[in-house]
Amino acid sequence: MGRVKNIAEKKKKAHIYSGGGGGGTKGPERVDKRNEEKQCPFCDRIFKQDERLKNHIKKKHSEEVTEGQAA
C-alpha cells in the first residue's frame, strides 16, 4: 500500500563509496550521507537535501547568482 518497494536499494542510495583506507586493500569505505547538512552560500539557511538548497537559491538569491556560480 504506502510502503516503499525495495528498501535495501533505497538504503544503498543513501551512501557514497570512497576509495577505502589502508591503500585500497579493504575495498570501498561506506560513508553515511543521510545527516549531511548543506548551508546556503548567500544566507544562514541550512538544508539536508541538495534539491531543497538549489530551489532555495533559485527563488531567494537568483539576482546574486552569476553564471559562474550556478548551483
PQR file with spaces between the fields and no chain letter, atoms N, CA, C, O and H, PARSE charges and radii, in Angstrom:
ATOM       1  N    MET     1       0.835   -1.178    0.000 -0.4000 1.5000
ATOM       2  CA   MET     1       0.000    0.000    0.000 -0.0000 2.0000
ATOM       3  C    MET     1       0.883    1.246    0.000  0.5500 1.7000
ATOM       4  O    MET     1       1.281    1.696   -1.074 -0.5500 1.4000
ATOM       5  N    GLY     2       1.206    1.824    1.163 -0.4000 1.5000
ATOM       6  CA   GLY     2       2.022    3.018    1.213 -0.0000 2.0000
ATOM       7  C    GLY     2       3.499    2.727    1.417  0.5500 1.7000
ATOM       8  O    GLY     2       4.289    3.643    1.641 -0.5500 1.4000
ATOM       9  H    GLY     2       0.882    1.459    2.036  0.4000 1.0000
ATOM      10  N    ARG     3       3.877    1.449    1.342 -0.4000 1.5000
ATOM      11  CA   ARG     3       5.270    1.059    1.589 -0.0000 2.0000
ATOM      12  C    ARG     3       6.161    1.352    0.400  0.5500 1.7000
ATOM      13  O    ARG     3       5.735    1.312   -0.754 -0.5500 1.4000
ATOM      14  H    ARG     3       3.235    0.704    1.160  0.4000 1.0000
ATOM      15  N    VAL     4       7.402    1.646    0.716 -0.4000 1.5000
ATOM      16  CA   VAL     4       8.397    1.856   -0.320 -0.0000 2.0000
ATOM      17  C    VAL     4       8.910    0.497   -0.750  0.5500 1.7000
ATOM      18  O    VAL     4       9.315   -0.316    0.080 -0.5500 1.4000
ATOM      19  H    VAL     4       7.747    1.678    1.654  0.4000 1.0000
ATOM      20  N    LYS     5       8.892    0.256   -2.041 -0.4000 1.5000
ATOM      21  CA   LYS     5       9.403   -1.005   -2.545 -0.0000 2.0000
ATOM      22  C    LYS     5      10.923   -0.979   -2.524  0.5500 1.7000
ATOM      23  O    LYS     5      11.540    0.073   -2.689 -0.5500 1.4000
ATOM      24  H    LYS     5       8.563    0.916   -2.715  0.4000 1.0000
ATOM      25  N    ASN     6      11.503   -2.119   -2.325 -0.4000 1.5000
ATOM      26  CA   ASN     6      12.945   -2.305   -2.361 -0.0000 2.0000
ATOM      27  C    ASN     6      13.665   -1.390   -1.376  0.5500 1.7000
ATOM      28  O    ASN     6      14.430   -0.513   -1.778 -0.5500 1.4000
ATOM      29  H    ASN     6      11.002   -2.974   -2.191  0.4000 1.0000
ATOM      30  N    ILE     7      13.421   -1.595   -0.105 -0.4000 1.5000
ATOM      31  CA   ILE     7      14.008   -0.784    0.960 -0.0000 2.0000
ATOM      32  C    ILE     7      15.527   -0.883    0.944  0.5500 1.7000
ATOM      33  O    ILE     7      16.214    0.102    1.214 -0.5500 1.4000
ATOM      34  H    ILE     7      12.800   -2.307    0.222  0.4000 1.0000
ATOM      35  N    ALA     8      16.056   -2.058    0.630 -0.4000 1.5000
ATOM      36  CA   ALA     8      17.512   -2.235    0.596 -0.0000 2.0000
ATOM      37  C    ALA     8      18.141   -1.310   -0.449  0.5500 1.7000
ATOM      38  O    ALA     8      19.197   -0.728   -0.203 -0.5500 1.4000
ATOM      39  H    ALA     8      15.498   -2.858    0.410  0.4000 1.0000
ATOM      40  N    GLU     9      17.512   -1.173   -1.590 -0.4000 1.5000
ATOM      41  CA   GLU     9      18.041   -0.291   -2.644 -0.0000 2.0000
ATOM      42  C    GLU     9      17.985    1.169   -2.204  0.5500 1.7000
ATOM      43  O    GLU     9      18.894    1.942   -2.506 -0.5500 1.4000
ATOM      44  H    GLU     9      16.653   -1.646   -1.790  0.4000 1.0000
ATOM      45  N    LYS    10      16.928    1.549   -1.497 -0.4000 1.5000
ATOM      46  CA   LYS    10      16.803    2.912   -1.006 -0.0000 2.0000
ATOM      47  C    LYS    10      17.911    3.222    0.004  0.5500 1.7000
ATOM      48  O    LYS    10      18.504    4.300   -0.037 -0.5500 1.4000
ATOM      49  H    LYS    10      16.190    0.921   -1.252  0.4000 1.0000
ATOM      50  N    LYS    11      18.189    2.284    0.905 -0.4000 1.5000
ATOM      51  CA   LYS    11      19.244    2.489    1.889 -0.0000 2.0000
ATOM      52  C    LYS    11      20.612    2.553    1.217  0.5500 1.7000
ATOM      53  O    LYS    11      21.476    3.321    1.640 -0.5500 1.4000
ATOM      54  H    LYS    11      17.708    1.408    0.939  0.4000 1.0000
ATOM      55  N    LYS    12      20.809    1.759    0.185 -0.4000 1.5000
ATOM      56  CA   LYS    12      22.086    1.746   -0.529 -0.0000 2.0000
ATOM      57  C    LYS    12      22.339    3.101   -1.185  0.5500 1.7000
ATOM      58  O    LYS    12      23.480    3.563   -1.209 -0.5500 1.4000
ATOM      59  H    LYS    12      20.107    1.135   -0.158  0.4000 1.0000
ATOM      60  N    LYS    13      21.306    3.746   -1.715 -0.4000 1.5000
ATOM      61  CA   LYS    13      21.443    5.041   -2.368 -0.0000 2.0000
ATOM      62  C    LYS    13      21.783    6.146   -1.373  0.5500 1.7000
ATOM      63  O    LYS    13      22.278    7.198   -1.778 -0.5500 1.4000
ATOM      64  H    LYS    13      20.379    3.371   -1.695  0.4000 1.0000
ATOM      65  N    ALA    14      21.534    5.936   -0.097 -0.4000 1.5000
ATOM      66  CA   ALA    14      21.794    6.945    0.919 -0.0000 2.0000
ATOM      67  C    ALA    14      23.259    6.936    1.345  0.5500 1.7000
ATOM      68  O    ALA    14      23.617    7.605    2.315 -0.5500 1.4000
ATOM      69  H    ALA    14      21.132    5.082    0.232  0.4000 1.0000
ATOM      70  N    HIS    15      24.099    6.207    0.654 -0.4000 1.5000
ATOM      71  CA   HIS    15      25.512    6.128    0.994 -0.0000 2.0000
ATOM      72  C    HIS    15      26.363    6.424   -0.233  0.5500 1.7000
ATOM      73  O    HIS    15      25.955    6.182   -1.369 -0.5500 1.4000
ATOM      74  H    HIS    15      23.809    5.665   -0.134  0.4000 1.0000
ATOM      75  N    ILE    16      27.537    6.946    0.022 -0.4000 1.5000
ATOM      76  CA   ILE    16      28.507    7.113   -1.045 -0.0000 2.0000
ATOM      77  C    ILE    16      29.701    6.236   -0.711  0.5500 1.7000
ATOM      78  O    ILE    16      29.948    5.920    0.452 -0.5500 1.4000
ATOM      79  H    ILE    16      27.868    7.142    0.946  0.4000 1.0000
ATOM      80  N    TYR    17      30.419    5.858   -1.715 -0.4000 1.5000
ATOM      81  CA   TYR    17      31.560    4.992   -1.510 -0.0000 2.0000
ATOM      82  C    TYR    17      32.822    5.728   -1.929  0.5500 1.7000
ATOM      83  O    TYR    17      32.880    6.340   -2.995 -0.5500 1.4000
ATOM      84  H    TYR    17      30.218    6.115   -2.661  0.4000 1.0000
ATOM      85  N    SER    18      33.826    5.657   -1.073 -0.4000 1.5000
ATOM      86  CA   SER    18      35.099    6.278   -1.395 -0.0000 2.0000
ATOM      87  C    SER    18      36.119    5.173   -1.589  0.5500 1.7000
ATOM      88  O    SER    18      35.840    4.004   -1.323 -0.5500 1.4000
ATOM      89  H    SER    18      33.779    5.159   -0.207  0.4000 1.0000
ATOM      90  N    GLY    19      37.280    5.540   -2.045 -0.4000 1.5000
ATOM      91  CA   GLY    19      38.309    4.538   -2.274 -0.0000 2.0000
ATOM      92  C    GLY    19      38.911    4.092   -0.961  0.5500 1.7000
ATOM      93  O    GLY    19      39.949    4.650   -0.604 -0.5500 1.4000
ATOM      94  H    GLY    19      37.506    6.490   -2.262  0.4000 1.0000
ATOM      95  N    GLY    20      38.418    3.217   -0.256 -0.4000 1.5000
ATOM      96  CA   GLY    20      38.753    2.705    1.060 -0.0000 2.0000
ATOM      97  C    GLY    20      40.115    3.060    1.628  0.5500 1.7000
ATOM      98  O    GLY    20      41.006    3.488    0.895 -0.5500 1.4000
ATOM      99  H    GLY    20      37.575    2.764   -0.546  0.4000 1.0000
ATOM     100  N    GLY    21      40.274    2.890    2.899 -0.4000 1.5000
ATOM     101  CA   GLY    21      41.519    3.206    3.573 -0.0000 2.0000
ATOM     102  C    GLY    21      42.512    2.057    3.494  0.5500 1.7000
ATOM     103  O    GLY    21      42.202    0.985    2.974 -0.5500 1.4000
ATOM     104  H    GLY    21      39.549    2.543    3.494  0.4000 1.0000
ATOM     105  N    GLY    22      43.680    2.292    4.004 -0.4000 1.5000
ATOM     106  CA   GLY    22      44.692    1.241    4.046 -0.0000 2.0000
ATOM     107  C    GLY    22      45.250    0.871    2.689  0.5500 1.7000
ATOM     108  O    GLY    22      45.550   -0.298    2.445 -0.5500 1.4000
ATOM     109  H    GLY    22      43.932    3.163    4.426  0.4000 1.0000
ATOM     110  N    GLY    23      45.394    1.841    1.803 -0.4000 1.5000
ATOM     111  CA   GLY    23      45.967    1.550    0.491 -0.0000 2.0000
ATOM     112  C    GLY    23      45.025    0.827   -0.439  0.5500 1.7000
ATOM     113  O    GLY    23      45.473    0.252   -1.432 -0.5500 1.4000
ATOM     114  H    GLY    23      45.151    2.790    2.002  0.4000 1.0000
ATOM     115  N    GLY    24      43.743    0.832   -0.160 -0.4000 1.5000
ATOM     116  CA   GLY    24      42.771    0.201   -1.049 -0.0000 2.0000
ATOM     117  C    GLY    24      42.648   -1.300   -0.838  0.5500 1.7000
ATOM     118  O    GLY    24      41.969   -1.969   -1.616 -0.5500 1.4000
ATOM     119  H    GLY    24      43.379    1.299    0.646  0.4000 1.0000
ATOM     120  N    THR    25      43.279   -1.843    0.183 -0.4000 1.5000
ATOM     121  CA   THR    25      43.230   -3.284    0.405 -0.0000 2.0000
ATOM     122  C    THR    25      41.916   -3.739    1.015  0.5500 1.7000
ATOM     123  O    THR    25      41.555   -4.909    0.892 -0.5500 1.4000
ATOM     124  H    THR    25      43.831   -1.300    0.815  0.4000 1.0000
ATOM     125  N    LYS    26      41.192   -2.839    1.671 -0.4000 1.5000
ATOM     126  CA   LYS    26      39.941   -3.201    2.336 -0.0000 2.0000
ATOM     127  C    LYS    26      38.720   -3.006    1.454  0.5500 1.7000
ATOM     128  O    LYS    26      37.615   -3.378    1.847 -0.5500 1.4000
ATOM     129  H    LYS    26      41.485   -1.888    1.771  0.4000 1.0000
ATOM     130  N    GLY    27      38.891   -2.440    0.289 -0.4000 1.5000
ATOM     131  CA   GLY    27      37.752   -2.174   -0.570 -0.0000 2.0000
ATOM     132  C    GLY    27      37.152   -0.822   -0.260  0.5500 1.7000
ATOM     133  O    GLY    27      37.720   -0.059    0.521 -0.5500 1.4000
ATOM     134  H    GLY    27      39.788   -2.138   -0.031  0.4000 1.0000
ATOM     135  N    PRO    28      36.010   -0.509   -0.858 -0.5600 1.5000
ATOM     136  CA   PRO    28      35.417    0.817   -0.662  0.2800 2.0000
ATOM     137  C    PRO    28      34.917    1.024    0.762  0.5500 1.7000
ATOM     138  O    PRO    28      34.373    0.115    1.389 -0.5500 1.4000
ATOM     139  N    GLU    29      35.114    2.226    1.249 -0.4000 1.5000
ATOM     140  CA   GLU    29      34.641    2.583    2.581 -0.0000 2.0000
ATOM     141  C    GLU    29      33.246    3.158    2.445  0.5500 1.7000
ATOM     142  O    GLU    29      33.003    4.007    1.588 -0.5500 1.4000
ATOM     143  H    GLU    29      35.556    2.965    0.740  0.4000 1.0000
ATOM     144  N    ARG    30      32.336    2.706    3.276 -0.4000 1.5000
ATOM     145  CA   ARG    30      30.949    3.164    3.219 -0.0000 2.0000
ATOM     146  C    ARG    30      30.800    4.412    4.077  0.5500 1.7000
ATOM     147  O    ARG    30      31.157    4.408    5.255 -0.5500 1.4000
ATOM     148  H    ARG    30      32.534    2.016    3.972  0.4000 1.0000
ATOM     149  N    VAL    31      30.277    5.476    3.488 -0.4000 1.5000
ATOM     150  CA   VAL    31      30.118    6.742    4.192 -0.0000 2.0000
ATOM     151  C    VAL    31      28.634    7.089    4.213  0.5500 1.7000
ATOM     152  O    VAL    31      27.995    7.182    3.164 -0.5500 1.4000
ATOM     153  H    VAL    31      29.987    5.480    2.531  0.4000 1.0000
ATOM     154  N    ASP    32      28.092    7.278    5.408 -0.4000 1.5000
ATOM     155  CA   ASP    32      26.678    7.630    5.556 -0.0000 2.0000
ATOM     156  C    ASP    32      26.514    9.116    5.292  0.5500 1.7000
ATOM     157  O    ASP    32      27.147    9.935    5.959 -0.5500 1.4000
ATOM     158  H    ASP    32      28.610    7.203    6.260  0.4000 1.0000
ATOM     159  N    LYS    33      25.665    9.483    4.319 -0.4000 1.5000
ATOM     160  CA   LYS    33      25.471   10.899    3.996 -0.0000 2.0000
ATOM     161  C    LYS    33      24.055   11.379    4.304  0.5500 1.7000
ATOM     162  O    LYS    33      23.651   12.453    3.859 -0.5500 1.4000
ATOM     163  H    LYS    33      25.150    8.818    3.777  0.4000 1.0000
ATOM     164  N    ARG    34      23.307   10.591    5.059 -0.4000 1.5000
ATOM     165  CA   ARG    34      21.922   10.973    5.342 -0.0000 2.0000
ATOM     166  C    ARG    34      21.799   12.196    6.232  0.5500 1.7000
ATOM     167  O    ARG    34      20.858   12.974    6.072 -0.5500 1.4000
ATOM     168  H    ARG    34      23.635    9.718    5.421  0.4000 1.0000
ATOM     169  N    ASN    35      22.721   12.389    7.166 -0.4000 1.5000
ATOM     170  CA   ASN    35      22.612   13.520    8.084 -0.0000 2.0000
ATOM     171  C    ASN    35      23.520   14.676    7.692  0.5500 1.7000
ATOM     172  O    ASN    35      23.830   15.529    8.524 -0.5500 1.4000
ATOM     173  H    ASN    35      23.485   11.758    7.297  0.4000 1.0000
ATOM     174  N    GLU    36      23.943   14.713    6.452 -0.4000 1.5000
ATOM     175  CA   GLU    36      24.827   15.766    5.966 -0.0000 2.0000
ATOM     176  C    GLU    36      24.016   17.056    5.784  0.5500 1.7000
ATOM     177  O    GLU    36      22.936   17.041    5.193 -0.5500 1.4000
ATOM     178  H    GLU    36      23.691   14.020    5.776  0.4000 1.0000
ATOM     179  N    GLU    37      24.548   18.164    6.299 -0.4000 1.5000
ATOM     180  CA   GLU    37      23.851   19.444    6.180 -0.0000 2.0000
ATOM     181  C    GLU    37      24.601   20.341    5.205  0.5500 1.7000
ATOM     182  O    GLU    37      25.832   20.365    5.185 -0.5500 1.4000
ATOM     183  H    GLU    37      25.425   18.175    6.779  0.4000 1.0000
ATOM     184  N    LYS    38      23.845   21.077    4.399 -0.4000 1.5000
ATOM     185  CA   LYS    38      24.423   21.979    3.415 -0.0000 2.0000
ATOM     186  C    LYS    38      23.930   23.391    3.698  0.5500 1.7000
ATOM     187  O    LYS    38      22.726   23.620    3.805 -0.5500 1.4000
ATOM     188  H    LYS    38      22.845   21.057    4.415  0.4000 1.0000
ATOM     189  N    GLN    39      24.850   24.333    3.818 -0.4000 1.5000
ATOM     190  CA   GLN    39      24.468   25.708    4.118 -0.0000 2.0000
ATOM     191  C    GLN    39      24.401   26.518    2.839  0.5500 1.7000
ATOM     192  O    GLN    39      25.217   26.345    1.934 -0.5500 1.4000
ATOM     193  H    GLN    39      25.829   24.147    3.730  0.4000 1.0000
ATOM     194  N    CYS    40      23.428   27.394    2.775 -0.4000 1.5000
ATOM     195  CA   CYS    40      23.295   28.310    1.653 -0.0000 2.0000
ATOM     196  C    CYS    40      24.502   29.248    1.659  0.5500 1.7000
ATOM     197  O    CYS    40      24.832   29.814    2.701 -0.5500 1.4000
ATOM     198  H    CYS    40      22.765   27.534    3.510  0.4000 1.0000
ATOM     199  N    PRO    41      25.167   29.422    0.511 -0.5600 1.5000
ATOM     200  CA   PRO    41      26.332   30.307    0.463  0.2800 2.0000
ATOM     201  C    PRO    41      25.966   31.795    0.564  0.5500 1.7000
ATOM     202  O    PRO    41      26.851   32.636    0.726 -0.5500 1.4000
ATOM     203  N    PHE    42      24.683   32.123    0.469 -0.4000 1.5000
ATOM     204  CA   PHE    42      24.243   33.517    0.478 -0.0000 2.0000
ATOM     205  C    PHE    42      23.579   33.949    1.780  0.5500 1.7000
ATOM     206  O    PHE    42      23.485   35.145    2.053 -0.5500 1.4000
ATOM     207  H    PHE    42      23.965   31.440    0.338  0.4000 1.0000
ATOM     208  N    CYS    43      23.116   32.992    2.591 -0.4000 1.5000
ATOM     209  CA   CYS    43      22.476   33.340    3.864 -0.0000 2.0000
ATOM     210  C    CYS    43      22.768   32.240    4.878  0.5500 1.7000
ATOM     211  O    CYS    43      23.592   31.365    4.614 -0.5500 1.4000
ATOM     212  H    CYS    43      23.193   32.020    2.369  0.4000 1.0000
ATOM     213  N    ASP    44      22.108   32.268    6.029 -0.4000 1.5000
ATOM     214  CA   ASP    44      22.409   31.311    7.085 -0.0000 2.0000
ATOM     215  C    ASP    44      21.475   30.093    7.109  0.5500 1.7000
ATOM     216  O    ASP    44      21.474   29.332    8.076 -0.5500 1.4000
ATOM     217  H    ASP    44      21.438   32.979    6.244  0.4000 1.0000
ATOM     218  N    ARG    45      20.682   29.909    6.048 -0.4000 1.5000
ATOM     219  CA   ARG    45      19.780   28.753    5.996 -0.0000 2.0000
ATOM     220  C    ARG    45      20.573   27.472    5.782  0.5500 1.7000
ATOM     221  O    ARG    45      21.574   27.467    5.065 -0.5500 1.4000
ATOM     222  H    ARG    45      20.683   30.527    5.262  0.4000 1.0000
ATOM     223  N    ILE    46      20.123   26.383    6.407 -0.4000 1.5000
ATOM     224  CA   ILE    46      20.778   25.082    6.285 -0.0000 2.0000
ATOM     225  C    ILE    46      19.757   24.072    5.779  0.5500 1.7000
ATOM     226  O    ILE    46      18.606   24.059    6.216 -0.5500 1.4000
ATOM     227  H    ILE    46      19.310   26.387    6.989  0.4000 1.0000
ATOM     228  N    PHE    47      20.197   23.225    4.848 -0.4000 1.5000
ATOM     229  CA   PHE    47      19.324   22.236    4.222 -0.0000 2.0000
ATOM     230  C    PHE    47      19.946   20.858    4.321  0.5500 1.7000
ATOM     231  O    PHE    47      21.170   20.724    4.335 -0.5500 1.4000
ATOM     232  H    PHE    47      21.131   23.235    4.492  0.4000 1.0000
ATOM     233  N    LYS    48      19.107   19.830    4.391 -0.4000 1.5000
ATOM     234  CA   LYS    48      19.586   18.452    4.423 -0.0000 2.0000
ATOM     235  C    LYS    48      19.493   17.811    3.048  0.5500 1.7000
ATOM     236  O    LYS    48      20.015   16.714    2.848 -0.5500 1.4000
ATOM     237  H    LYS    48      18.113   19.939    4.381  0.4000 1.0000
ATOM     238  N    GLN    49      18.847   18.463    2.104 -0.4000 1.5000
ATOM     239  CA   GLN    49      18.687   17.907    0.759 -0.0000 2.0000
ATOM     240  C    GLN    49      19.217   18.895   -0.264  0.5500 1.7000
ATOM     241  O    GLN    49      18.929   20.090   -0.198 -0.5500 1.4000
ATOM     242  H    GLN    49      18.423   19.354    2.266  0.4000 1.0000
ATOM     243  N    ASP    50      20.004   18.378   -1.222 -0.4000 1.5000
ATOM     244  CA   ASP    50      20.591   19.219   -2.267 -0.0000 2.0000
ATOM     245  C    ASP    50      19.525   19.962   -3.073  0.5500 1.7000
ATOM     246  O    ASP    50      19.669   21.151   -3.355 -0.5500 1.4000
ATOM     247  H    ASP    50      20.238   17.407   -1.275  0.4000 1.0000
ATOM     248  N    GLU    51      18.459   19.254   -3.440 -0.4000 1.5000
ATOM     249  CA   GLU    51      17.413   19.871   -4.257 -0.0000 2.0000
ATOM     250  C    GLU    51      16.745   21.039   -3.543  0.5500 1.7000
ATOM     251  O    GLU    51      16.424   22.051   -4.167 -0.5500 1.4000
ATOM     252  H    GLU    51      18.342   18.288   -3.211  0.4000 1.0000
ATOM     253  N    ARG    52      16.536   20.903   -2.245 -0.4000 1.5000
ATOM     254  CA   ARG    52      15.913   21.994   -1.475 -0.0000 2.0000
ATOM     255  C    ARG    52      16.817   23.226   -1.470  0.5500 1.7000
ATOM     256  O    ARG    52      16.345   24.356   -1.595 -0.5500 1.4000
ATOM     257  H    ARG    52      16.796   20.082   -1.738  0.4000 1.0000
ATOM     258  N    LEU    53      18.130   22.993   -1.323 -0.4000 1.5000
ATOM     259  CA   LEU    53      19.086   24.101   -1.351 -0.0000 2.0000
ATOM     260  C    LEU    53      19.082   24.759   -2.725  0.5500 1.7000
ATOM     261  O    LEU    53      19.058   25.986   -2.818 -0.5500 1.4000
ATOM     262  H    LEU    53      18.514   22.075   -1.221  0.4000 1.0000
ATOM     263  N    LYS    54      19.105   23.965   -3.792 -0.4000 1.5000
ATOM     264  CA   LYS    54      19.098   24.523   -5.157 -0.0000 2.0000
ATOM     265  C    LYS    54      17.838   25.347   -5.404  0.5500 1.7000
ATOM     266  O    LYS    54      17.907   26.441   -5.963 -0.5500 1.4000
ATOM     267  H    LYS    54      19.124   22.968   -3.716  0.4000 1.0000
ATOM     268  N    ASN    55      16.681   24.816   -4.986 -0.4000 1.5000
ATOM     269  CA   ASN    55      15.422   25.547   -5.169 -0.0000 2.0000
ATOM     270  C    ASN    55      15.413   26.843   -4.366  0.5500 1.7000
ATOM     271  O    ASN    55      14.924   27.866   -4.844 -0.5500 1.4000
ATOM     272  H    ASN    55      16.625   23.926   -4.532  0.4000 1.0000
ATOM     273  N    HIS    56      15.950   26.806   -3.153 -0.4000 1.5000
ATOM     274  CA   HIS    56      16.036   27.994   -2.311 -0.0000 2.0000
ATOM     275  C    HIS    56      16.883   29.065   -2.998  0.5500 1.7000
ATOM     276  O    HIS    56      16.494   30.232   -3.046 -0.5500 1.4000
ATOM     277  H    HIS    56      16.348   25.974   -2.765  0.4000 1.0000
ATOM     278  N    ILE    57      18.040   28.668   -3.528 -0.4000 1.5000
ATOM     279  CA   ILE    57      18.923   29.632   -4.190 -0.0000 2.0000
ATOM     280  C    ILE    57      18.237   30.240   -5.411  0.5500 1.7000
ATOM     281  O    ILE    57      18.340   31.443   -5.648 -0.5500 1.4000
ATOM     282  H    ILE    57      18.357   27.720   -3.489  0.4000 1.0000
ATOM     283  N    LYS    58      17.536   29.407   -6.185 -0.4000 1.5000
ATOM     284  CA   LYS    58      16.830   29.916   -7.372 -0.0000 2.0000
ATOM     285  C    LYS    58      15.756   30.934   -6.991  0.5500 1.7000
ATOM     286  O    LYS    58      15.602   31.959   -7.655 -0.5500 1.4000
ATOM     287  H    LYS    58      17.453   28.430   -5.993  0.4000 1.0000
ATOM     288  N    LYS    59      15.011   30.647   -5.916 -0.4000 1.5000
ATOM     289  CA   LYS    59      13.905   31.528   -5.523 -0.0000 2.0000
ATOM     290  C    LYS    59      14.364   32.775   -4.782  0.5500 1.7000
ATOM     291  O    LYS    59      13.908   33.879   -5.081 -0.5500 1.4000
ATOM     292  H    LYS    59      15.136   29.814   -5.376  0.4000 1.0000
ATOM     293  N    LYS    60      15.259   32.605   -3.822 -0.4000 1.5000
ATOM     294  CA   LYS    60      15.611   33.710   -2.931 -0.0000 2.0000
ATOM     295  C    LYS    60      16.864   34.489   -3.333  0.5500 1.7000
ATOM     296  O    LYS    60      17.012   35.647   -2.942 -0.5500 1.4000
ATOM     297  H    LYS    60      15.629   31.708   -3.580  0.4000 1.0000
ATOM     298  N    HIS    61      17.761   33.886   -4.098 -0.4000 1.5000
ATOM     299  CA   HIS    61      19.038   34.533   -4.404 -0.0000 2.0000
ATOM     300  C    HIS    61      19.346   34.567   -5.895  0.5500 1.7000
ATOM     301  O    HIS    61      20.514   34.624   -6.280 -0.5500 1.4000
ATOM     302  H    HIS    61      17.641   32.945   -4.416  0.4000 1.0000
ATOM     303  N    SER    62      18.323   34.533   -6.738 -0.4000 1.5000
ATOM     304  CA   SER    62      18.557   34.469   -8.179 -0.0000 2.0000
ATOM     305  C    SER    62      19.361   35.662   -8.690  0.5500 1.7000
ATOM     306  O    SER    62      20.163   35.515   -9.613 -0.5500 1.4000
ATOM     307  H    SER    62      17.374   34.487   -6.425  0.4000 1.0000
ATOM     308  N    GLU    63      19.157   36.839   -8.101 -0.4000 1.5000
ATOM     309  CA   GLU    63      19.891   38.025   -8.550 -0.0000 2.0000
ATOM     310  C    GLU    63      21.352   38.003   -8.089  0.5500 1.7000
ATOM     311  O    GLU    63      22.188   38.700   -8.664 -0.5500 1.4000
ATOM     312  H    GLU    63      18.506   36.958   -7.352  0.4000 1.0000
ATOM     313  N    GLU    64      21.665   37.219   -7.068 -0.4000 1.5000
ATOM     314  CA   GLU    64      23.033   37.150   -6.554 -0.0000 2.0000
ATOM     315  C    GLU    64      23.883   36.119   -7.287  0.5500 1.7000
ATOM     316  O    GLU    64      25.112   36.160   -7.231 -0.5500 1.4000
ATOM     317  H    GLU    64      20.986   36.653   -6.601  0.4000 1.0000
ATOM     318  N    VAL    65      23.227   35.208   -7.965 -0.4000 1.5000
ATOM     319  CA   VAL    65      23.942   34.129   -8.645 -0.0000 2.0000
ATOM     320  C    VAL    65      24.393   34.618  -10.018  0.5500 1.7000
ATOM     321  O    VAL    65      23.583   35.083  -10.820 -0.5500 1.4000
ATOM     322  H    VAL    65      22.229   35.174   -8.011  0.4000 1.0000
ATOM     323  N    THR    66      25.682   34.508  -10.274 -0.4000 1.5000
ATOM     324  CA   THR    66      26.196   34.822  -11.604 -0.0000 2.0000
ATOM     325  C    THR    66      26.311   33.528  -12.380  0.5500 1.7000
ATOM     326  O    THR    66      26.143   32.454  -11.804 -0.5500 1.4000
ATOM     327  H    THR    66      26.340   34.130   -9.622  0.4000 1.0000
ATOM     328  N    GLU    67      26.590   33.599  -13.663 -0.4000 1.5000
ATOM     329  CA   GLU    67      26.677   32.392  -14.476 -0.0000 2.0000
ATOM     330  C    GLU    67      27.756   31.451  -13.965  0.5500 1.7000
ATOM     331  O    GLU    67      27.595   30.235  -14.069 -0.5500 1.4000
ATOM     332  H    GLU    67      26.727   34.472  -14.131  0.4000 1.0000
ATOM     333  N    GLY    68      28.824   31.957  -13.429 -0.4000 1.5000
ATOM     334  CA   GLY    68      29.904   31.130  -12.923 -0.0000 2.0000
ATOM     335  C    GLY    68      29.589   30.440  -11.615  0.5500 1.7000
ATOM     336  O    GLY    68      30.273   29.485  -11.247 -0.5500 1.4000
ATOM     337  H    GLY    68      28.954   32.945  -13.345  0.4000 1.0000
ATOM     338  N    GLN    69      28.568   30.896  -10.897 -0.4000 1.5000
ATOM     339  CA   GLN    69      28.222   30.334   -9.594 -0.0000 2.0000
ATOM     340  C    GLN    69      26.968   29.475   -9.640  0.5500 1.7000
ATOM     341  O    GLN    69      26.459   29.094   -8.586 -0.5500 1.4000
ATOM     342  H    GLN    69      28.012   31.672  -11.195  0.4000 1.0000
ATOM     343  N    ALA    70      26.461   29.162  -10.801 -0.4000 1.5000
ATOM     344  CA   ALA    70      25.206   28.411  -10.882 -0.0000 2.0000
ATOM     345  C    ALA    70      25.313   27.106  -10.118  0.5500 1.7000
ATOM     346  O    ALA    70      26.279   26.358  -10.269 -0.5500 1.4000
ATOM     347  H    ALA    70      26.875   29.471  -11.657  0.4000 1.0000
ATOM     348  N    ALA    71      24.290   26.838   -9.279 -0.4000 1.5000
ATOM     349  CA   ALA    71      24.325   25.645   -8.416 -0.0000 2.0000
ATOM     350  C    ALA    71      23.857   24.420   -9.162  0.5500 1.7000
ATOM     351  O    ALA    71      23.821   23.328   -8.595 -0.5500 1.4000
ATOM     352  H    ALA    71      23.505   27.445   -9.156  0.4000 1.0000
